[in-house]
Amino acid sequence: MAMASMSSLAATAVKSSVASSVSGMRERRADQMSQVDWEDYNYPPWINVLHYSLKDVEDPGAKTAVKWAHYNYIMGVTTFALNVLSMLVLAAGGVKWKGVHLIYAIFNLIIYGIVGMYSFYNGFKGLATQNGRMTTNFVGLQSLFLVFMFAASIASGANYNGWTNLAIAADVEKSKKMRGFWVGWTYFEASLWTLDYIVGGFALYKVVTSRNDGRSSKAGGPLLRNIGI
């Protein structure tokens, strides 16, 4: 019984190792066989540090997933930028601590602009070249962004204008002459964060399903069948 169990574990380990090696070989081969010039840096506009073109994604489902991931990245950058604008207006209007919070907002914009672009690029190139490692990078980072966006949609204090910030914005003693602007902006920004995580969740779902569909289509490949996996 023990020998049979050990044999079963050994066989499973060998199959897992071989499958992992085959997956790595396929990813490298797909990247090499791709006709895409990945050194044609054209994104983001005017900065041009990465290559991005939706035409490089051949599979229709994967193309849709990349499109939604791109929408979500642009939406996120826009919301962070608008958050900076709101802090600037509130600071200029004399709301206490908003000058400091403006610095926080700028840092958030820079961090998301860079890390979010890295995440989106991994999703794009991962689906374009069927690179499982890159799509996994996107899934992990996108999941963290969704948690942040959800928190930002309800948070108050510092530079956050989530739904719970309405009571603070409406406090005449704290916001004074900026009360009307702050309340209206809180509704606006909280709605944006809410839309961000909804669209982001859909983008994540599309990328995951496209990745799984790609894996399923390769599961019956001749190389795996020949080695009995």
MDAnalysis code that builds the backbone (N, CA, C; Angstrom):
import MDAnalysis as mda
import numpy as np

u = mda.Universe.empty(687, n_residues=229, atom_resindex=np.repeat(np.arange(229), 3), trajectory=True)
u.add_TopologyAttr("name", ["N", "CA", "C"] * 229)
u.add_TopologyAttr("resid", np.arange(1, 230))
u.add_TopologyAttr("resname", ["MET", "ALA", "MET", "ALA", "SER", "MET", "SER", "SER", "LEU", "ALA", "ALA", "THR", "ALA", "VAL", "LYS", "SER", "SER", "VAL", "ALA", "SER", "SER", "VAL", "SER", "GLY", "MET", "ARG", "GLU", "ARG", "ARG", "ALA", "ASP", "GLN", "MET", "SER", "GLN", "VAL", "ASP", "TRP", "GLU", "ASP", "TYR", "ASN", "TYR", "PRO", "PRO", "TRP", "ILE", "ASN", "VAL", "LEU", "HIS", "TYR", "SER", "LEU", "LYS", "ASP", "VAL", "GLU", "ASP", "PRO", "GLY", "ALA", "LYS", "THR", "ALA", "VAL", "LYS", "TRP", "ALA", "HIS", "TYR", "ASN", "TYR", "ILE", "MET", "GLY", "VAL", "THR", "THR", "PHE", "ALA", "LEU", "ASN", "VAL", "LEU", "SER", "MET", "LEU", "VAL", "LEU", "ALA", "ALA", "GLY", "GLY", "VAL", "LYS", "TRP", "LYS", "GLY", "VAL", "HIS", "LEU", "ILE", "TYR", "ALA", "ILE", "PHE", "ASN", "LEU", "ILE", "ILE", "TYR", "GLY", "ILE", "VAL", "GLY", "MET", "TYR", "SER", "PHE", "TYR", "ASN", "GLY", "PHE", "LYS", "GLY", "LEU", "ALA", "THR", "GLN", "ASN", "GLY", "ARG", "MET", "THR", "THR", "ASN", "PHE", "VAL", "GLY", "LEU", "GLN", "SER", "LEU", "PHE", "LEU", "VAL", "PHE", "MET", "PHE", "ALA", "ALA", "SER", "ILE", "ALA", "SER", "GLY", "ALA", "ASN", "TYR", "ASN", "GLY", "TRP", "THR", "ASN", "LEU", "ALA", "ILE", "ALA", "ALA", "ASP", "VAL", "GLU", "LYS", "SER", "LYS", "LYS", "MET", "ARG", "GLY", "PHE", "TRP", "VAL", "GLY", "TRP", "THR", "TYR", "PHE", "GLU", "ALA", "SER", "LEU", "TRP", "THR", "LEU", "ASP", "TYR", "ILE", "VAL", "GLY", "GLY", "PHE", "ALA", "LEU", "TYR", "LYS", "VAL", "VAL", "THR", "SER", "ARG", "ASN", "ASP", "GLY", "ARG", "SER", "SER", "LYS", "ALA", "GLY", "GLY", "PRO", "LEU", "LEU", "ARG", "ASN", "ILE", "GLY", "ILE"])
u.atoms.positions = np.array([
    [0.830, -1.204, 0.000],
    [0.000, 0.000, 0.000],
    [0.865, 1.254, 0.000],
    [1.907, 1.251, 0.884],
    [2.799, 2.408, 0.977],
    [3.544, 2.615, -0.331],
    [3.993, 1.470, -0.933],
    [4.717, 1.568, -2.200],
    [3.816, 2.134, -3.293],
    [2.549, 1.700, -3.297],
    [1.604, 2.184, -4.307],
    [1.354, 3.670, -4.135],
    [1.244, 4.082, -2.859],
    [1.013, 5.500, -2.573],
    [2.199, 6.338, -3.021],
    [3.415, 5.850, -2.722],
    [4.619, 6.571, -3.119],
    [4.727, 6.649, -4.636],
    [4.376, 5.560, -5.304],
    [4.425, 5.539, -6.768],
    [3.451, 6.546, -7.355],
    [2.259, 6.610, -6.730],
    [1.244, 7.556, -7.200],
    [1.715, 8.992, -7.029],
    [2.325, 9.288, -5.866],
    [2.836, 10.631, -5.610],
    [3.955, 10.982, -6.576],
    [4.834, 10.005, -6.834],
    [5.942, 10.242, -7.754],
    [5.430, 10.515, -9.160],
    [4.426, 9.733, -9.576],
    [3.857, 9.924, -10.914],
    [3.205, 11.292, -11.037],
    [2.500, 11.695, -9.971],
    [1.853, 13.008, -9.975],
    [2.883, 14.122, -10.055],
    [3.981, 13.968, -9.292],
    [5.037, 14.979, -9.291],
    [5.691, 15.092, -10.662],
    [5.930, 13.921, -11.290],
    [6.548, 13.921, -12.618],
    [5.633, 14.598, -13.628],
    [4.343, 14.260, -13.582],
    [3.392, 14.857, -14.512],
    [3.311, 16.366, -14.320],
    [3.298, 16.791, -13.045],
    [3.229, 18.220, -12.754],
    [4.463, 18.942, -13.263],
    [5.632, 18.321, -13.067],
    [6.885, 18.922, -13.516],
    [6.939, 19.015, -15.036],
    [6.522, 17.927, -15.697],
    [6.537, 17.911, -17.159],
    [5.552, 18.930, -17.711],
    [4.349, 18.986, -17.102],
    [3.336, 19.939, -17.565],
    [3.829, 21.367, -17.412],
    [4.522, 21.644, -16.285],
    [5.064, 22.982, -16.060],
    [6.128, 23.321, -17.097],
    [6.989, 22.338, -17.402],
    [8.037, 22.558, -18.402],
    [7.440, 22.797, -19.777],
    [6.416, 21.998, -20.109],
    [5.757, 22.145, -21.403],
    [5.102, 23.512, -21.512],
    [4.464, 23.943, -20.407],
    [3.818, 25.255, -20.400],
    [4.836, 26.363, -20.631],
    [6.000, 26.246, -19.957],
    [7.049, 27.242, -20.142],
    [7.572, 27.256, -21.561],
    [7.734, 26.053, -22.149],
    [8.205, 25.957, -23.531],
    [7.217, 26.614, -24.483],
    [5.934, 26.390, -24.242],
    [4.914, 26.958, -25.114],
    [4.892, 28.480, -25.024],
    [5.051, 28.985, -23.793],
    [5.054, 30.432, -23.621],
    [6.222, 31.065, -24.365],
    [7.406, 30.463, -24.229],
    [8.577, 31.003, -24.921],
    [8.422, 30.888, -26.435],
    [7.859, 29.751, -26.868],
    [7.675, 29.550, -28.305],
    [6.668, 30.544, -28.871],
    [5.577, 30.781, -28.115],
    [4.554, 31.727, -28.577],
    [5.134, 33.123, -28.700],
    [5.989, 33.490, -27.735],
    [6.615, 34.812, -27.772],
    [7.554, 34.938, -28.967],
    [8.308, 33.855, -29.241],
    [9.261, 33.879, -30.346],
    [8.561, 33.889, -31.702],
    [7.443, 33.140, -31.798],
    [6.744, 33.023, -33.073],
    [5.852, 34.228, -33.362],
    [5.598, 35.043, -32.332],
    [4.736, 36.199, -32.526],
    [5.342, 37.150, -33.550],
    [4.484, 37.674, -34.415],
    [4.935, 38.623, -35.428],
    [4.927, 40.059, -34.899],
    [4.595, 40.212, -33.635],
    [4.506, 41.543, -33.031],
    [5.901, 42.079, -32.735],
    [6.120, 43.329, -33.057],
    [7.382, 43.985, -32.717],
    [7.222, 44.600, -31.328],
    [7.625, 43.852, -30.307],
    [7.436, 44.299, -28.932],
    [8.357, 45.460, -28.566],
    [9.291, 45.781, -29.436],
    [10.171, 46.922, -29.189],
    [9.675, 48.188, -29.889],
    [8.490, 48.092, -30.486],
    [7.863, 49.272, -31.079],
    [7.107, 50.007, -29.969],
    [7.833, 50.785, -29.203],
    [7.266, 51.440, -28.022],
    [6.355, 52.599, -28.434],
    [5.082, 52.445, -28.129],
    [4.101, 53.449, -28.553],
    [3.087, 53.801, -27.467],
    [3.342, 53.337, -26.239],
    [2.349, 53.535, -25.179],
    [3.043, 53.797, -23.845],
    [2.489, 54.662, -23.000],
    [1.359, 55.558, -23.279],
    [1.750, 56.680, -24.237],
    [0.771, 57.329, -24.846],
    [1.069, 58.381, -25.825],
    [2.024, 59.437, -25.264],
    [2.976, 59.824, -26.083],
    [3.976, 60.853, -25.789],
    [5.074, 60.389, -24.829],
    [4.823, 59.310, -24.097],
    [5.852, 58.784, -23.190],
    [6.546, 57.589, -23.838],
    [5.741, 56.681, -24.428],
    [6.246, 55.584, -25.262],
    [7.307, 54.709, -24.578],
    [6.879, 54.004, -23.540],
    [7.799, 53.100, -22.846],
    [7.405, 51.632, -23.027],
    [6.197, 51.386, -23.560],
    [5.716, 50.026, -23.781],
    [5.106, 49.926, -25.173],
    [4.900, 48.681, -25.612],
    [4.196, 48.470, -26.875],
    [2.776, 48.011, -26.576],
    [1.801, 48.668, -27.209],
    [0.409, 48.243, -27.051],
    [-0.371, 48.493, -28.329],
    [-1.040, 47.455, -28.797],
    [-1.974, 47.575, -29.909],
    [-2.980, 46.440, -29.783],
    [-4.247, 46.779, -29.766],
    [-5.287, 45.764, -29.632],
    [-5.264, 44.787, -30.803],
    [-4.742, 45.222, -31.940],
    [-4.667, 44.363, -33.120],
    [-3.725, 43.179, -32.907],
    [-2.839, 43.286, -31.913],
    [-1.882, 42.213, -31.667],
    [-2.510, 41.015, -30.964],
    [-3.730, 41.176, -30.478],
    [-4.433, 40.076, -29.802],
    [-5.359, 39.425, -30.825],
    [-5.076, 38.181, -31.183],
    [-5.817, 37.520, -32.260],
    [-7.150, 36.938, -31.802],
    [-7.174, 36.319, -30.633],
    [-8.397, 35.672, -30.164],
    [-9.458, 36.721, -29.815],
    [-10.674, 36.599, -30.344],
    [-11.726, 37.596, -30.095],
    [-12.056, 37.771, -28.610],
    [-12.136, 36.650, -27.878],
    [-12.436, 36.733, -26.453],
    [-11.334, 37.434, -25.685],
    [-10.083, 37.109, -26.014],
    [-8.946, 37.751, -25.361],
    [-8.887, 39.230, -25.715],
    [-9.235, 39.552, -26.950],
    [-9.230, 40.955, -27.381],
    [-10.245, 41.766, -26.575],
    [-11.411, 41.189, -26.340],
    [-12.425, 41.862, -25.527],
    [-11.937, 42.056, -24.099],
    [-11.267, 41.041, -23.564],
    [-10.737, 41.125, -22.201],
    [-9.704, 42.241, -22.079],
    [-8.802, 42.319, -23.050],
    [-7.774, 43.367, -23.040],
    [-8.415, 44.747, -23.157],
    [-9.440, 44.843, -23.984],
    [-10.131, 46.124, -24.168],
    [-10.715, 46.621, -22.845],
    [-11.362, 45.718, -22.100],
    [-11.949, 46.106, -20.815],
    [-10.878, 46.412, -19.773],
    [-9.781, 45.671, -19.806],
    [-8.673, 45.949, -18.882],
    [-8.089, 47.336, -19.155],
    [-8.010, 47.688, -20.431],
    [-7.500, 49.013, -20.796],
    [-8.469, 50.107, -20.363],
    [-9.766, 49.884, -20.596],
    [-10.769, 50.842, -20.134],
    [-10.606, 51.100, -18.637],
    [-10.452, 50.022, -17.885],
    [-10.373, 50.155, -16.434],
    [-9.120, 50.905, -15.998],
    [-8.013, 50.659, -16.685],
    [-6.782, 51.385, -16.346],
    [-6.956, 52.879, -16.601],
    [-7.518, 53.239, -17.748],
    [-7.740, 54.648, -18.071],
    [-8.699, 55.280, -17.065],
    [-9.756, 54.553, -16.710],
    [-10.710, 55.057, -15.723],
    [-10.031, 55.286, -14.377],
    [-9.173, 54.343, -13.980],
    [-8.478, 54.476, -12.705],
    [-7.564, 55.689, -12.675],
    [-6.768, 55.867, -13.727],
    [-5.870, 57.023, -13.805],
    [-6.676, 58.321, -13.762],
    [-7.794, 58.346, -14.478],
    [-8.642, 59.540, -14.504],
    [-9.191, 59.857, -13.120],
    [-9.648, 58.832, -12.403],
    [-10.202, 59.048, -11.067],
    [-9.137, 59.537, -10.098],
    [-7.950, 58.953, -10.161],
    [-6.855, 59.418, -9.307],
    [-6.495, 60.872, -9.632],
    [-6.487, 61.214, -10.921],
    [-6.165, 62.585, -11.328],
    [-7.232, 63.563, -10.833],
    [-8.491, 63.165, -10.908],
    [-9.572, 64.022, -10.417],
    [-9.507, 64.174, -8.902],
    [-9.043, 63.134, -8.221],
    [-8.859, 63.230, -6.776],
    [-7.807, 64.283, -6.436],
    [-6.743, 64.335, -7.244],
    [-5.723, 65.376, -7.071],
    [-6.354, 66.756, -7.258],
    [-7.174, 66.894, -8.288],
    [-7.834, 68.171, -8.563],
    [-8.724, 68.593, -7.397],
    [-9.464, 67.647, -6.837],
    [-10.358, 67.986, -5.722],
    [-9.572, 68.460, -4.507],
    [-8.439, 67.808, -4.230],
    [-7.616, 68.226, -3.098],
    [-7.033, 69.622, -3.337],
    [-6.687, 69.910, -4.583],
    [-6.147, 71.226, -4.929],
    [-7.191, 72.320, -4.691],
    [-8.420, 72.061, -5.132],
    [-9.499, 73.041, -4.956],
    [-9.818, 73.233, -3.479],
    [-9.900, 72.134, -2.732],
    [-10.221, 72.224, -1.305],
    [-9.105, 72.930, -0.531],
    [-7.854, 72.648, -0.911],
    [-6.729, 73.316, -0.249],
    [-6.758, 74.814, -0.542],
    [-7.039, 75.165, -1.801],
    [-7.120, 76.581, -2.174],
    [-8.292, 77.269, -1.482],
    [-9.340, 76.486, -1.169],
    [-10.509, 77.038, -0.494],
    [-10.351, 77.140, 1.006],
    [-9.212, 76.714, 1.521],
    [-8.934, 76.873, 2.938],
    [-9.366, 75.730, 3.830],
    [-9.737, 74.588, 3.253],
    [-10.128, 73.444, 4.080],
    [-8.885, 72.873, 4.760],
    [-8.963, 72.697, 6.058],
    [-7.814, 72.295, 6.869],
    [-7.231, 70.956, 6.423],
    [-5.921, 70.880, 6.364],
    [-5.133, 69.686, 6.053],
    [-5.167, 69.267, 4.584],
    [-5.942, 69.932, 3.759],
    [-6.045, 69.468, 2.373],
    [-4.770, 69.724, 1.574],
    [-3.933, 70.646, 2.022],
    [-2.641, 70.831, 1.372],
    [-1.766, 69.599, 1.532],
    [-1.793, 69.016, 2.733],
    [-1.047, 67.781, 2.988],
    [-1.676, 66.623, 2.219],
    [-3.003, 66.582, 2.226],
    [-3.704, 65.498, 1.530],
    [-3.480, 65.560, 0.019],
    [-3.220, 66.760, -0.485],
    [-2.901, 66.910, -1.910],
    [-1.638, 66.127, -2.263],
    [-0.663, 66.152, -1.372],
    [0.582, 65.400, -1.603],
    [0.292, 63.900, -1.643],
    [-0.570, 63.433, -0.712],
    [-0.952, 62.015, -0.722],
    [-1.591, 61.646, -2.060],
    [-2.483, 62.517, -2.532],
    [-3.208, 62.244, -3.776],
    [-2.254, 62.169, -4.966],
    [-1.256, 63.050, -4.981],
    [-0.279, 63.038, -6.077],
    [0.525, 61.742, -6.065],
    [0.940, 61.315, -4.872],
    [1.676, 60.053, -4.758],
    [0.821, 58.877, -5.237],
    [-0.455, 58.875, -4.853],
    [-1.352, 57.795, -5.293],
    [-1.464, 57.754, -6.811],
    [-1.572, 58.928, -7.426],
    [-1.675, 59.007, -8.886],
    [-0.419, 58.449, -9.552],
    [0.740, 58.827, -9.042],
    [2.002, 58.356, -9.627],
    [2.143, 56.844, -9.476],
    [1.849, 56.342, -8.272],
    [1.996, 54.906, -8.013],
    [1.056, 54.095, -8.892],
    [-0.227, 54.506, -8.940],
    [-1.164, 53.741, -9.760],
    [-0.841, 53.887, -11.243],
    [-0.425, 55.079, -11.650],
    [-0.086, 55.283, -13.053],
    [0.984, 54.323, -13.523],
    [1.979, 54.062, -12.661],
    [3.086, 53.170, -13.028],
    [2.723, 51.698, -12.823],
    [2.277, 51.362, -11.604],
    [1.985, 49.957, -11.289],
    [0.761, 49.473, -12.069],
    [-0.234, 50.349, -12.217],
    [-1.420, 49.978, -12.983],
    [-1.089, 49.705, -14.440],
    [-0.180, 50.500, -15.002],
    [0.235, 50.282, -16.392],
    [0.998, 48.961, -16.520],
    [1.844, 48.672, -15.534],
    [2.567, 47.398, -15.532],
    [1.584, 46.225, -15.486],
    [0.565, 46.361, -14.644],
    [-0.441, 45.307, -14.521],
    [-1.194, 45.117, -15.837],
    [-1.666, 46.223, -16.410],
    [-2.399, 46.142, -17.674],
    [-1.538, 45.530, -18.779],
    [-0.270, 45.933, -18.838],
    [0.624, 45.411, -19.868],
    [0.803, 43.902, -19.724],
    [0.889, 43.426, -18.490],
    [0.994, 41.983, -18.268],
    [-0.251, 41.259, -18.761],
    [-1.417, 41.862, -18.515],
    [-2.643, 41.247, -19.004],
    [-2.701, 41.229, -20.518],
    [-2.322, 42.346, -21.126],
    [-2.330, 42.458, -22.593],
    [-1.357, 41.476, -23.243],
    [-0.090, 41.544, -22.851],
    [0.907, 40.682, -23.493],
    [0.701, 39.220, -23.111],
    [0.235, 38.990, -21.878],
    [-0.022, 37.621, -21.452],
    [-1.062, 36.943, -22.319],
    [-2.140, 37.669, -22.649],
    [-3.174, 37.092, -23.505],
    [-2.736, 37.060, -24.966],
    [-1.968, 38.062, -25.386],
    [-1.517, 38.105, -26.783],
    [-0.565, 36.964, -27.105],
    [0.260, 36.565, -26.118],
    [1.258, 35.519, -26.351],
    [0.944, 34.229, -25.598],
    [-0.220, 34.183, -24.940],
    [-0.618, 33.026, -24.130],
    [0.429, 32.717, -23.069],
    [0.892, 33.767, -22.420],
    [1.893, 33.643, -21.362],
    [1.177, 33.610, -20.016],
    [1.098, 32.426, -19.427],
    [0.365, 32.254, -18.178],
    [0.937, 33.040, -17.019],
    [2.255, 33.178, -16.973],
    [2.885, 33.918, -15.877],
    [2.464, 35.383, -15.892],
    [2.411, 35.971, -17.079],
    [2.059, 37.386, -17.178],
    [0.589, 37.625, -16.846],
    [-0.283, 36.735, -17.292],
    [-1.697, 36.908, -16.951],
    [-1.921, 36.713, -15.458],
    [-1.135, 35.835, -14.838],
    [-1.234, 35.652, -13.391],
    [-0.795, 36.921, -12.661],
    [0.235, 37.585, -13.174],
    [0.660, 38.865, -12.599],
    [-0.484, 39.876, -12.643],
    [-1.165, 39.929, -13.787],
    [-2.292, 40.855, -13.920],
    [-3.391, 40.520, -12.923],
    [-3.732, 39.248, -12.823],
    [-4.819, 38.829, -11.932],
    [-4.512, 39.226, -10.484],
    [-3.270, 39.006, -10.051],
    [-2.900, 39.349, -8.680],
    [-2.970, 40.842, -8.414],
    [-2.377, 41.639, -9.302],
    [-2.368, 43.088, -9.114],
    [-3.765, 43.683, -9.268],
    [-4.510, 43.202, -10.247],
    [-5.859, 43.724, -10.461],
    [-6.745, 43.442, -9.251],
    [-6.562, 42.297, -8.630],
    [-7.338, 41.969, -7.434],
    [-7.050, 42.963, -6.312],
    [-5.777, 43.330, -6.156],
    [-5.408, 44.318, -5.139],
    [-6.003, 45.686, -5.467],
    [-5.982, 46.056, -6.741],
    [-6.558, 47.341, -7.145],
    [-8.056, 47.384, -6.859],
    [-8.737, 46.271, -7.073],
    [-10.175, 46.228, -6.823],
    [-10.479, 46.445, -5.346],
    [-9.662, 45.850, -4.483],
    [-9.843, 46.056, -3.040],
    [-9.647, 47.534, -2.701],
    [-8.606, 48.142, -3.281],
    [-8.338, 49.556, -3.025],
    [-9.485, 50.430, -3.532],
    [-9.962, 50.167, -4.750],
    [-11.035, 50.979, -5.325],
    [-12.320, 50.865, -4.518],
    [-12.600, 49.661, -4.034],
    [-13.788, 49.478, -3.197],
    [-13.646, 50.283, -1.908],
    [-12.453, 50.211, -1.293],
    [-12.218, 50.959, -0.059],
    [-12.319, 52.463, -0.311],
    [-11.753, 52.924, -1.440],
    [-11.789, 54.350, -1.764],
    [-13.217, 54.833, -2.009],
    [-14.078, 53.941, -2.482],
    [-15.458, 54.342, -2.774],
    [-16.276, 54.596, -1.512],
    [-15.818, 54.072, -0.372],
    [-16.570, 54.262, 0.869],
    [-15.793, 55.048, 1.925],
    [-14.496, 55.276, 1.699],
    [-13.639, 55.864, 2.732],
    [-13.838, 57.372, 2.867],
    [-13.519, 57.860, 4.054],
    [-13.496, 59.299, 4.315],
    [-12.195, 59.618, 5.036],
    [-11.851, 60.882, 5.093],
    [-10.607, 61.265, 5.734],
    [-9.465, 61.288, 4.746],
    [-8.388, 61.982, 5.119],
    [-7.224, 62.163, 4.244],
    [-7.699, 62.678, 2.887],
    [-7.238, 62.051, 1.800],
    [-7.618, 62.545, 0.474],
    [-8.772, 61.759, -0.145],
    [-9.495, 60.988, 0.660],
    [-10.560, 60.141, 0.124],
    [-11.926, 60.817, 0.215],
    [-12.665, 60.734, -0.876],
    [-14.010, 61.297, -0.943],
    [-15.013, 60.191, -1.254],
    [-15.044, 59.171, -0.386],
    [-15.983, 58.070, -0.564],
    [-17.343, 58.413, 0.019],
    [-18.249, 57.447, -0.022],
    [-19.621, 57.703, 0.411],
    [-19.709, 58.148, 1.863],
    [-18.853, 57.627, 2.738],
    [-18.918, 58.020, 4.149],
    [-18.357, 59.420, 4.384],
    [-17.800, 60.033, 3.337],
    [-17.271, 61.393, 3.468],
    [-18.374, 62.452, 3.380],
    [-19.582, 62.045, 3.004],
    [-20.670, 63.009, 2.841],
    [-20.958, 63.765, 4.138],
    [-20.910, 63.065, 5.254],
    [-21.185, 63.719, 6.536],
    [-20.125, 64.761, 6.860],
    [-18.861, 64.458, 6.537],
    [-17.773, 65.407, 6.791],
    [-17.899, 66.621, 5.875],
    [-18.183, 66.364, 4.602],
    [-18.298, 67.456, 3.634],
    [-19.464, 68.381, 3.969],
    [-20.516, 67.814, 4.554],
    [-21.707, 68.606, 4.875],
    [-21.583, 69.351, 6.196],
    [-20.508, 69.103, 6.932],
    [-20.296, 69.765, 8.221],
    [-19.867, 71.212, 7.969],
    [-20.752, 72.133, 8.240],
    [-20.489, 73.548, 7.955],
    [-19.263, 74.052, 8.705],
    [-19.073, 73.575, 9.924],
    [-17.952, 74.056, 10.727],
    [-16.610, 73.649, 10.122],
    [-16.582, 72.516, 9.452],
    [-15.315, 72.025, 8.904],
    [-15.073, 72.520, 7.480],
    [-16.122, 72.526, 6.668],
    [-15.916, 72.852, 5.259],
    [-16.256, 74.299, 4.911],
    [-17.064, 74.961, 5.737],
    [-17.418, 76.369, 5.574],
    [-17.861, 76.689, 4.145],
    [-17.157, 77.614, 3.478],
    [-17.598, 78.070, 2.161],
    [-17.460, 77.007, 1.083],
    [-16.705, 75.935, 1.354],
    [-16.518, 74.883, 0.358],
    [-17.562, 73.779, 0.488],
    [-18.529, 73.966, 1.380],
    [-19.494, 72.908, 1.674],
    [-20.205, 72.400, 0.421],
    [-20.779, 73.309, -0.367],
    [-21.533, 72.900, -1.554],
    [-20.674, 72.136, -2.549],
    [-19.472, 72.670, -2.806],
    [-18.569, 71.994, -3.741],
    [-18.184, 70.619, -3.229],
    [-17.827, 70.548, -1.937],
    [-17.318, 69.297, -1.381],
    [-18.388, 68.206, -1.377],
    [-19.613, 68.565, -1.025],
    [-20.695, 67.573, -1.027],
    [-20.940, 67.060, -2.446],
    [-21.051, 67.990, -3.393],
    [-21.282, 67.590, -4.782],
    [-20.147, 66.748, -5.330],
    [-18.913, 67.146, -4.996],
    [-17.757, 66.392, -5.489],
    [-17.693, 65.002, -4.863],
    [-18.088, 64.895, -3.606],
    [-18.072, 63.585, -2.950],
    [-19.013, 62.616, -3.651],
    [-20.213, 63.094, -3.998],
    [-21.132, 62.246, -4.767],
    [-20.480, 61.809, -6.086],
    [-19.849, 62.760, -6.749],
    [-19.224, 62.504, -8.047],
    [-18.069, 61.511, -7.929],
    [-17.137, 61.777, -7.002],
    [-15.952, 60.923, -6.900],
    [-16.287, 59.538, -6.360],
    [-17.188, 59.466, -5.381],
    [-17.580, 58.155, -4.846],
    [-18.234, 57.307, -5.938],
    [-19.009, 57.959, -6.801],
    [-19.635, 57.243, -7.919],
    [-18.574, 56.726, -8.890],
    [-17.537, 57.535, -9.125],
    [-16.457, 57.106, -10.020],
    [-15.730, 55.889, -9.462],
    [-15.387, 55.917, -8.170],
    [-14.703, 54.771, -7.563],
    [-15.576, 53.520, -7.634],
    [-16.876, 53.706, -7.419],
    [-17.794, 52.568, -7.494],
    [-17.812, 51.984, -8.900],
    [-17.896, 52.864, -9.897],
    [-17.873, 52.405, -11.290],
    [-16.540, 51.744, -11.628],
    [-15.454, 52.281, -11.068],
    [-14.120, 51.722, -11.322],
    [-14.029, 50.264, -10.892],
    [-14.497, 49.964, -9.665],
    [-14.331, 48.576, -9.220],
    [-15.331, 47.632, -9.886],
    [-16.463, 48.163, -10.344],
    [-17.403, 47.316, -11.088],
    [-16.808, 46.945, -12.452],
    [-16.320, 47.958, -13.173],
    [-15.693, 47.704, -14.474],
    [-14.421, 46.874, -14.300],
    [-13.654, 47.178, -13.245],
    [-12.432, 46.421, -12.983],
    [-12.710, 44.962, -12.684],
    [-13.791, 44.701, -11.955],
    [-14.166, 43.319, -11.668],
    [-14.560, 42.576, -12.932],
    [-15.271, 43.273, -13.817],
    [-15.660, 42.650, -15.089],
    [-14.427, 42.375, -15.947],
    [-13.489, 43.332, -15.966],
    [-12.248, 43.140, -16.733],
    [-11.468, 41.945, -16.198],
    [-11.393, 41.828, -14.876],
    [-10.692, 40.694, -14.266],
    [-11.356, 39.380, -14.660],
    [-12.675, 39.358, -14.620],
    [-13.422, 38.156, -15.009],
    [-13.133, 37.773, -16.462],
    [-13.125, 38.771, -17.354],
    [-12.880, 38.491, -18.772],
    [-11.470, 37.961, -19.003],
    [-10.488, 38.527, -18.302],
    [-9.107, 38.059, -18.467],
    [-8.962, 36.631, -17.950],
    [-9.544, 36.348, -16.789],
    [-9.442, 35.003, -16.211],
    [-10.113, 33.969, -17.113],
    [-11.311, 34.285, -17.616],
    [-12.001, 33.321, -18.483],
    [-11.254, 33.132, -19.803],
    [-10.681, 34.210, -20.331],
    [-9.905, 34.089, -21.575],
    [-8.657, 33.255, -21.349],
    [-8.013, 33.454, -20.198],
    [-6.829, 32.657, -19.883],
    [-7.197, 31.184, -19.742],
    [-8.300, 30.915, -19.050],
    [-8.729, 29.527, -18.863],
    [-9.138, 28.883, -20.183],
    [-9.796, 29.667, -21.048],
    [-10.169, 29.143, -22.367],
    [-8.922, 28.789, -23.173],
    [-7.887, 29.645, -23.047],
    [-6.635, 29.375, -23.751],
    [-5.968, 28.116, -23.247],
    [-6.027, 27.912, -21.929],
    [-5.442, 26.698, -21.359],
    [-6.206, 25.464, -21.809],
    [-7.545, 25.584, -21.844],
    [-8.365, 24.441, -22.246],
    [-8.095, 24.045, -23.687],
    [-7.898, 25.060, -24.540],
    [-7.660, 24.763, -25.955],
    [-6.318, 24.091, -26.178],
    [-5.393, 24.287, -25.209],
    [-4.073, 23.676, -25.346],
    [-3.969, 22.344, -24.613],
    [-4.966, 22.057, -23.764],
    [-4.867, 20.883, -22.897],
    [-4.784, 19.580, -23.685],
    [-5.403, 19.547, -24.851],
    [-5.381, 18.319, -25.649],
    [-4.326, 18.325, -26.720],
    [-3.319, 19.185, -26.563],
    [-2.257, 19.285, -27.559],
    [-1.524, 17.982, -27.745],
    [-0.909, 17.788, -28.898],
    [-0.250, 16.521, -29.206],
    [0.890, 16.185, -28.265],
    [1.626, 17.197, -27.787],
    [2.768, 16.907, -26.927],
    [2.310, 16.320, -25.604],
    [1.241, 16.887, -25.031],
    [0.732, 16.359, -23.771],
    [0.130, 14.976, -23.965],
    [-0.537, 14.779, -25.085],
    [-1.129, 13.463, -25.320],
    [-0.046, 12.404, -25.473],
    [1.064, 12.771, -26.106],
    [2.136, 11.812, -26.329],
    [2.799, 11.363, -25.038],
    [2.797, 12.256, -24.017],
    [3.443, 11.866, -22.765],
    [2.420, 11.361, -21.755],
    [1.167, 11.252, -22.178],
    [0.154, 10.626, -21.339],
    [-0.423, 11.510, -20.277],
    [-0.412, 12.855, -20.470],
    [-0.976, 13.759, -19.469],
    [-2.342, 14.230, -19.933],
])
